[in-house]
Amino acid sequence: SNCLTLKTSFLLMSKDINTNFKDFTSGYSIEVIPRSAAKIESFTDLLPKNTRVYLAHLETEDISAMIATAKRLNREGFTVMPHIPARLIQNQATLNDWISMYQNEAGVDEALLLAGGSKKPVGDFDSSIQLIESGLFDKAGFKRLHVAGHPEGSKDIDPGGGIKNVNKALSWKQEFSKRTDASMAIATQFCFDADVVKKWADNIKENGVDIPIHIGIAGPAKLQTLLKFSVECGIGASMKVLTKRAKDLTTLLLPYKPTQILNELAEHKSKNLESNIEQVHFFPIGGIKQTVDWIEGCQ
């Protein structure tokens, strides 16, 4: 079959997969947008049952498309976690409407709360902390709330550089995690350097933040595509992994695969069981099917 051929060719071409790789990537989550989800005929044929699917809410996306996609994914047997971007929400009444629609129409009881990529808020909300403080997710009985993490910092949160505001926000969310009945986790932006991830995870734990980390990983993609997305998403020093690859003519035209960073993080986790790093979250920048096929080929 094509799948078997793909797996065989991958194993022949790739570096040896770390023996801890399968354990580390099992139970992974993946991110989609309504437009890309619409191109997938059946998620049931593609993803393991009960996979958590994050539903990204872009500025150009209408809430009705988000609800329809969430409803479909739920119907096909997946755990749906929509993004709730603070800066795209007009007011508390709008937030309440969104929560009700997700809950009542699409069976959703979890969400990723984040500020969102928009530079200017359209209404009353500017941060995920304000969303949490609204009390509406608690009132609705949401079982799981994730928040964003930034291993390389965030220019949106710390415009002058550094990590002061990012760390302050995480500490606030750590305190909230003790007060809520909802399970929490930090879902991070994607990164390309395992050492950056390990150092960041260790640092926040030393600062008292022990919320589980679901580490963001960019799925296989053309190098040019990945470089474009990385610039748009504000990826920092770890981009040197890509720029170094771009200078090597032997690898320039080959798709990037996150084998090395996952192998290194899997090894780290196997030797540091107390590490906050708990799961892997994939950004399928090169395509959903390409990402899932690659993961299965590794396992």
C-alpha positions as CSV (number, residue, x, y, z in Angstrom):
1,S,0.0,0.0,0.0
2,N,1.0,3.7,-0.4
3,C,1.1,4.0,3.4
4,L,3.5,1.0,3.8
5,T,5.7,2.4,1.0
6,L,5.8,5.8,2.7
7,K,6.7,4.3,6.0
8,T,9.4,2.0,4.4
9,S,11.0,4.9,2.5
10,F,10.9,7.1,5.5
11,L,12.7,4.6,7.7
12,L,15.3,4.0,5.0
13,M,16.0,7.7,4.5
14,S,15.8,9.0,8.0
15,K,18.2,9.0,10.9
16,D,17.6,6.3,13.5
17,I,14.5,7.1,15.6
18,N,15.2,7.3,19.3
19,T,13.7,4.3,21.2
20,N,11.9,6.8,23.4
21,F,10.3,8.6,20.4
22,K,7.1,6.5,20.4
23,D,6.4,7.0,24.1
24,F,7.1,10.7,23.9
25,T,4.8,11.4,20.8
26,S,2.0,9.0,21.8
27,G,-1.2,10.9,22.6
28,Y,-0.1,13.9,20.6
29,S,-2.4,16.7,19.7
30,I,-2.7,18.6,16.4
31,E,-3.9,22.0,15.2
32,V,-6.2,22.7,12.3
33,I,-8.1,25.7,10.9
34,P,-11.6,25.4,9.4
35,R,-10.3,26.0,5.9
36,S,-7.8,23.1,6.1
37,A,-10.2,20.9,7.9
38,A,-12.7,21.2,5.1
39,K,-10.2,19.6,2.7
40,I,-10.0,16.4,4.9
41,E,-12.7,14.0,3.8
42,S,-12.5,11.9,7.0
43,F,-10.5,12.7,10.1
44,T,-11.6,9.3,11.4
45,D,-9.4,7.7,8.7
46,L,-6.5,9.9,9.5
47,L,-6.1,10.5,13.2
48,P,-6.2,8.1,16.2
49,K,-9.5,8.1,18.0
50,N,-9.9,10.7,20.7
51,T,-7.0,12.8,19.5
52,R,-7.2,16.3,20.8
53,V,-7.6,18.7,17.9
54,Y,-6.9,22.3,18.5
55,L,-9.1,24.6,16.4
56,A,-7.2,27.8,15.5
57,H,-9.2,31.0,15.3
58,L,-7.6,33.4,12.8
59,E,-8.6,37.0,12.5
60,T,-10.3,36.3,9.1
61,E,-12.4,33.4,10.5
62,D,-16.0,33.7,11.4
63,I,-17.3,32.1,14.6
64,S,-19.9,30.2,12.6
65,A,-17.2,28.3,10.7
66,M,-15.4,27.6,13.9
67,I,-18.6,26.1,15.5
68,A,-19.4,24.1,12.4
69,T,-15.8,22.6,12.3
70,A,-15.9,21.9,16.0
71,K,-19.2,20.1,15.7
72,R,-17.9,18.0,12.8
73,L,-14.7,17.0,14.7
74,N,-16.7,16.1,17.8
75,R,-19.1,14.0,15.7
76,E,-16.1,12.1,14.2
77,G,-14.9,11.2,17.7
78,F,-12.3,13.8,18.6
79,T,-11.6,16.0,21.6
80,V,-12.0,19.5,20.3
81,M,-10.1,22.4,21.9
82,P,-10.9,25.7,20.2
83,H,-8.7,28.8,20.5
84,I,-10.4,31.6,22.3
85,P,-8.4,34.8,21.3
86,A,-9.1,37.6,23.7
87,R,-8.4,40.4,21.2
88,L,-11.0,39.2,18.8
89,I,-13.9,39.3,21.3
90,Q,-16.0,42.4,21.6
91,N,-17.3,42.0,25.2
92,Q,-18.4,39.7,27.9
93,A,-21.7,39.0,26.2
94,T,-19.9,37.9,23.0
95,L,-17.6,35.6,25.0
96,N,-20.6,34.1,26.8
97,D,-22.3,33.5,23.4
98,W,-19.2,31.8,22.0
99,I,-18.9,29.5,25.1
100,S,-22.6,28.6,24.8
101,M,-22.4,27.8,21.1
102,Y,-19.3,25.7,21.5
103,Q,-20.8,23.9,24.5
104,N,-24.4,23.4,23.3
105,E,-23.9,23.0,19.5
106,A,-20.5,21.3,19.3
107,G,-20.2,19.5,22.7
108,V,-17.0,21.4,23.6
109,D,-15.9,21.6,27.2
110,E,-12.3,22.7,26.9
111,A,-10.4,25.6,25.3
112,L,-7.0,27.2,24.7
113,L,-7.2,30.8,26.1
114,L,-4.7,33.3,24.5
115,A,-4.4,36.9,23.7
116,G,-4.4,36.2,19.9
117,G,-2.3,37.5,17.1
118,S,-4.2,40.7,16.5
119,K,-2.1,43.8,17.6
120,K,-5.2,45.8,18.6
121,P,-8.1,44.4,20.6
122,V,-11.6,44.8,18.9
123,G,-13.2,45.2,22.3
124,D,-12.9,44.8,26.0
125,F,-10.4,41.9,26.2
126,D,-6.6,42.1,25.7
127,S,-5.2,39.0,27.4
128,S,-6.0,35.4,28.4
129,I,-5.9,36.5,32.1
130,Q,-8.9,38.7,31.4
131,L,-10.8,35.8,29.8
132,I,-10.1,33.6,32.9
133,E,-11.1,36.5,35.2
134,S,-14.5,36.7,33.5
135,G,-15.4,33.5,35.4
136,L,-17.5,32.3,32.4
137,F,-15.5,29.2,31.7
138,D,-15.7,28.1,35.3
139,K,-19.5,28.9,35.3
140,A,-19.9,26.8,32.1
141,G,-18.0,23.9,33.8
142,F,-15.2,23.6,31.2
143,K,-13.1,20.6,32.2
144,R,-9.8,21.7,30.7
145,L,-8.2,25.1,30.0
146,H,-4.9,25.5,28.3
147,V,-2.8,28.7,28.1
148,A,0.0,29.7,25.7
149,G,3.7,29.3,26.4
150,H,6.6,31.0,24.7
151,P,10.0,29.2,25.0
152,E,11.7,32.1,23.2
153,G,9.7,34.9,24.7
154,S,7.0,37.0,23.0
155,K,7.4,40.4,21.5
156,D,3.6,40.9,22.0
157,I,3.9,40.5,25.7
158,D,7.4,41.8,26.2
159,P,7.8,44.4,23.4
160,G,11.3,45.4,24.7
161,G,12.5,41.9,24.7
162,G,13.2,39.6,27.7
163,I,10.7,37.4,29.5
164,K,9.6,39.5,32.5
165,N,6.0,39.9,31.5
166,V,5.7,36.4,30.1
167,N,7.0,34.9,33.4
168,K,4.7,37.2,35.5
169,A,1.7,36.0,33.5
170,L,2.6,32.3,33.9
171,S,3.0,32.8,37.6
172,W,-0.5,34.3,37.7
173,K,-1.8,31.3,35.8
174,Q,0.0,28.9,38.1
175,E,-1.9,30.5,41.1
176,F,-5.2,30.2,39.1
177,S,-4.5,26.5,38.4
178,K,-4.6,25.9,42.1
179,R,-8.0,27.5,42.4
180,T,-9.8,25.9,39.4
181,D,-11.3,22.4,39.1
182,A,-10.4,22.5,35.4
183,S,-7.2,20.6,34.3
184,M,-4.6,23.0,32.9
185,A,-1.6,22.8,30.5
186,I,0.7,25.2,28.7
187,A,0.6,24.7,24.9
188,T,3.7,26.4,23.4
189,Q,4.6,28.1,20.2
190,F,6.7,25.8,18.0
191,C,10.5,25.9,18.3
192,F,13.4,24.2,16.6
193,D,16.1,23.8,19.3
194,A,15.6,21.2,22.0
195,D,18.1,23.1,24.3
196,V,16.0,26.2,24.2
197,V,12.9,24.2,25.2
198,K,14.7,22.3,28.0
199,K,16.2,25.5,29.5
200,W,12.8,27.3,29.3
201,A,10.9,24.4,30.9
202,D,13.6,24.2,33.7
203,N,13.4,27.9,34.3
204,I,9.7,28.2,34.7
205,K,9.7,25.2,37.1
206,E,12.4,26.9,39.2
207,N,10.1,29.9,39.3
208,G,7.3,27.8,40.8
209,V,5.3,27.0,37.6
210,D,4.6,23.3,37.5
211,I,1.7,23.3,35.0
212,P,2.2,20.5,32.4
213,I,3.8,21.5,29.1
214,H,2.5,20.4,25.7
215,I,5.4,21.4,23.6
216,G,4.7,22.8,20.1
217,I,6.5,21.2,17.2
218,A,6.3,22.2,13.5
219,G,5.4,19.2,11.4
220,P,7.3,18.3,8.2
221,A,7.2,21.1,5.6
222,K,9.2,22.7,2.8
223,L,12.0,24.8,4.2
224,Q,10.8,28.0,2.5
225,T,7.3,27.5,3.9
226,L,8.6,27.0,7.4
227,L,10.9,30.0,7.2
228,K,7.9,32.2,6.2
229,F,5.7,30.9,9.0
230,S,8.5,31.2,11.5
231,V,9.1,34.9,10.7
232,E,5.3,35.6,10.9
233,C,5.1,33.8,14.3
234,G,8.0,35.6,15.8
235,I,10.2,32.5,16.2
236,G,13.5,33.6,17.8
237,A,17.0,32.2,18.1
238,S,16.0,28.7,17.3
239,M,15.4,29.7,13.7
240,K,19.2,29.3,13.3
241,V,18.4,25.6,12.9
242,L,16.5,26.5,9.7
243,T,18.8,29.2,8.4
244,K,21.8,26.8,8.8
245,R,19.9,24.2,6.8
246,A,19.1,26.7,4.1
247,K,22.8,27.4,3.5
248,D,23.5,23.7,2.9
249,L,22.7,23.0,-0.7
250,T,22.4,19.2,-0.1
251,T,19.4,19.8,2.2
252,L,17.9,23.0,0.8
253,L,15.3,21.3,-1.3
254,L,14.5,18.5,1.1
255,P,11.5,19.0,3.5
256,Y,12.3,19.7,7.1
257,K,11.4,17.0,9.5
258,P,11.4,17.5,13.3
259,T,13.2,14.2,13.9
260,Q,16.2,15.7,15.8
261,I,14.3,18.0,18.2
262,L,11.8,15.2,19.1
263,N,14.6,12.6,19.6
264,E,16.5,15.0,21.9
265,L,13.3,15.9,23.9
266,A,12.3,12.3,24.1
267,E,15.7,11.4,25.5
268,H,15.6,14.3,27.9
269,K,12.1,13.2,29.2
270,S,13.2,9.6,29.6
271,K,16.1,10.8,31.9
272,N,14.1,13.5,33.7
273,L,10.7,12.0,34.5
274,E,10.0,15.0,36.8
275,S,10.2,17.4,33.8
276,N,7.1,19.5,33.1
277,I,7.2,18.5,29.5
278,E,4.3,16.1,29.1
279,Q,3.0,15.9,25.6
280,V,3.7,16.9,22.0
281,H,1.5,19.3,20.0
282,F,1.9,19.4,16.3
283,F,1.5,22.4,14.0
284,P,0.9,20.8,10.6
285,I,2.5,23.6,8.5
286,G,3.2,21.3,5.6
287,G,-0.3,19.8,5.7
288,I,-2.4,17.7,8.1
289,K,-2.0,14.4,6.2
290,Q,1.7,14.9,5.6
291,T,2.2,15.5,9.3
292,V,0.1,12.5,10.5
293,D,1.7,10.2,7.9
294,W,5.2,11.3,9.1
295,I,4.3,10.6,12.8
296,E,2.9,7.2,11.9
297,G,6.0,6.4,9.8
298,C,8.2,7.1,12.9
299,Q,6.1,4.9,15.1
